[in-house]
Amino acid sequence: MTETIQRATQAILRVCQPQQIILFAEKRTMATGKLKAFSLCVIVPNDVDCRQLRTQLHLALNVDVPVSLSVYTTEEWNDLSEDETSYAAWIARKGQVVYGPET
């Protein structure tokens, strides 16, 4: 995990108490391999307003590359990740847990 992704993870942890953070995409330059953008999935407790939290998280991120955030409650994540055709299931298959019980 790059320093940029670590900084983004720490910023998320300052704003909320997620159950998991999953890195599921990284874009890098062809010539140098330098990180150009990345995507994180944040799974939070059921009582959290995901739409409001996503805005807060974007404002808290202080990194030099674009970050895409997907935010799910635990209930949404559990339901959607069981559906093989859902975006959440794709994230679960392809992603790497950077914070949570598996780290």
Secondary structure, DSSP 8 states (H G I E B T S, - for coil): --HHHHHHHHHHHHH---SEEEEEEEEE-TTT--EEEEEEEEEE-TTS-HHHHHHHHHHH---SS-EEEEEEEHHHHHHHHTSTTSHHHHHHHH-EEEESTT-
